[in-house]
Amino acid sequence: MAVKNTQIVQVIATEQVKQKYQHAQYTLQMQKVWKLFPYLLTCCISITLVLLVLKTNGILEIPSIILLISRILTVVILVIYAFRKRSLTTWILVSMVAGAEFGYDVPEVAKKLQVFSDIFLRMIKTIIAPLLFSTLVVGIAGHANIKQIGRMGWKSLLYFEIVSTLALIIGLLAINIGKAGVGVVLPPNPEIPSISALKAQTAGDFILHIFPENIAKAIFEGQILQIVIFSIIFAIAVAMVKEKYRLPMIRFSESLSEIMFKFTNIVMYYAPVAVFAAIAYTVGHMGLDILYNLFKLLATLYVALFVFLGFVLLPVALIFRIPVKPFIKAVSEPATIAFATSNSESALPSAMESMEKFGIPRKIVAFVIPTGYSFNLDGTTLYLSLASIFVAQAAGIDLPLEKQIIICVTLMLTSKGVAGVSRAALVILLGTVVSFGLPVEPVFIILGIDVLMDMARTSVNVIGNCLATVVIARSENEFDEVAARNFKPE
């Protein structure tokens, strides 16, 4: 009996060894296959792009079914890649491609998907106020270093204005060199909405708008700068009271802050669905043909933004010894969300969380990023300088350089605080054009591709604010370079 039991145990042990060996062999084979997967993915994308270019330019007549199969195969391979990577950022990028394909192939269905992206935006908006309030209170009252807050304030504003001015100059140079508006034929009778209520924002209006008259109203309207001002004053007041009153509020704010970051993590799992829906809706509603309308203006903006990233933000990162590759990883997720939703506000929680993981103390993240949403709109500033001169060129008006600079500086000042609102820059542009006596018809031509322009400028806004946070942290000697170099996206 004992011998039989021993034999049974040996058989079971042998089977287990065989299974482990087979599993190890299978794992090894899959690893080899996975190493080849990026090449397969690159090959499929390249073939699809080549077929599209050949078809579009009439070089080769390719059946539509072949193009459809190649596009769908590419999307399927991307989805498999996303499953393998198990990264939220990867899923968001894949969702953008899949959404564009879905919107192009099934536009009527895609037009009804906006509700799914709106759900995401609504959930994000519920996070903004409590997250800003709690992080600012902890950052200011928790350290009670009011001098540092003042120091970070003037450093931030100085940095914001220098970088925004460079964005303004690049925008002016791009549109004057490219002359995208020259030769545009204006529509004979454009449907122009009432503009009587639109006017340029004065300096007094801007200063008054900074301060909330009702904090509940500021939260309801999503006025980020007003929420920041209230939170800073509240935090200073907390820092000034006795310890028995201060500590409970700080503990409450710390708990609220941690909970809101966890809340953000939960909401972010829905981001790929929202991005898919947003891109599908945009393509389904406007079609890919819009890429050929006003292509010169669109290309001018994208080239100018890339020049700004490469010749302004990159040198800034190098001057302040910021690890570039880890930084790109850190900003990829918030920038992608901003690109897909055309809304900087939707990327705010993700940007704040990424910068903390990148080695920036919460007190600096909580102060610089929200402030930058009103004062550091690099992408929007560049766009407005470019678009305003485009309006004059399209109308056949030759503006002298002095007038161009006056218009662009006015737009830069009046655009403060619009980062949280999709396509609000177009309203600012329209109001300013009216105030300077320029025709409004070209603005409504821009409207056709504004969603594509908004995606790019919003992403640059987010990247610029993230970089500003690292710059201020470095200047305060509070940048954790080890954490930055070891940054890994979720």
RATACOR-V973806 format. One record per backbone hydrogen bond with DSSP energy under -1.0 kcal/mol. CO is the residue of the C=O (numbers start at 1). NH is the residue of the N-H. Records with the same first field share a line. If there is no record, write none. Layout:
BEGIN
CO=NH + NH
END
This chain:
BEGIN
1=5
2=6
3=7
4=8
5=9
6=10
7=11
8=12
9=13
10=14
11=15
12=16
13=17
14=18
15=19
16=20
17=21
18=22
19=23
20=24
21=25
22=26
23=27
24=28
25=29
26=30
27=31
28=32
29=33
30=34
31=35
32=36
36=40
37=41
38=42
39=43
40=44
41=45
42=46
43=47
44=48
45=49
46=50
47=51
48=52
49=53
50=54
51=55
52=56
53=57
54=59 + 60
63=67
64=68
65=69
66=70
67=71
68=72
69=73
70=74
71=75
72=76
73=77
74=78
75=79
76=80
77=81
78=82
79=83
80=84
81=85
82=86
87=91
88=92
89=93
90=94
91=95
92=96
93=97
94=98
95=99
96=100
97=101
98=102
99=103
100=104
101=105
102=106
106=110
107=111
109=112
110=113
113=116
114=118
115=119
116=120
117=121
118=122
119=123
120=124
121=125
122=126
124=127 + 128
127=131
128=132
129=133
130=134
131=135
132=136
133=137
134=138
135=139
136=140
137=141
140=144
145=149
146=150
147=151
148=152
149=153
150=154
151=155
152=156
153=157
154=158
155=159
156=160
157=161
158=162
159=163
160=164
161=165
162=166
163=167
164=168
165=169
166=170
167=171
168=172
169=173
170=174
171=175
172=176
173=177
174=178
175=179
181=184
190=192
195=198
202=206
203=207
204=208
205=209
214=218
215=219
216=220
217=221
218=223
222=224
223=227
224=228
225=229
226=230
227=231
228=232
229=233
230=234
231=235
232=236
233=237
234=238
235=239
236=240
242=245 + 246
243=247
246=250
247=251
248=252
249=253
250=254
251=255
252=256
253=257
254=258
255=259
256=260
257=261
258=262
259=263
260=264
261=265
262=266
263=267
264=268
267=270
268=271
270=274
271=275
272=276
273=277
274=278
275=279
276=280
277=281
278=282
279=283
280=284
281=285
282=286
283=287
287=290
288=291
289=292
294=298
295=299
296=300
297=301
298=302
299=303
300=304
301=305
302=306
303=307
304=308
305=309
306=310
307=311
308=312 + 313
309=314
312=316
313=317
314=318
315=319
316=320
317=322
318=321
323=327
324=328
325=329
326=330
327=331
328=332
331=335
332=336
333=337
334=338
335=339
336=340
337=341
338=342
344=347
345=348
347=351
348=352
349=353
350=354
351=355
352=356
353=357
354=358
355=360
356=359
359=480
361=365
362=366
364=368
365=369
367=371
368=372
369=373
371=374 + 375
372=376
376=378
377=381
378=382
379=383
380=384
381=385
382=386
383=387
384=388
385=389
386=390
387=391
388=392
389=393
390=394
391=395
392=397
393=396
397=399
400=404
401=405
402=406
403=407
404=408
405=409
406=410
407=411
408=412
409=413
410=414
411=415
413=416
415=418
418=421
419=344
421=424
424=428
425=429
426=430
427=431
428=432
429=433
430=434
431=435
432=436
433=438
434=437
440=444
442=446
443=447
445=448
446=449
449=453
450=454
451=455
452=456
453=457
454=458
455=459
456=460
457=461
458=462
459=463
460=464
461=465
462=466
463=467
464=468
465=469
466=470
467=471
468=472
469=473
470=474
471=475
472=476
473=478
474=477
479=481
480=484
481=485
482=486
484=487
END
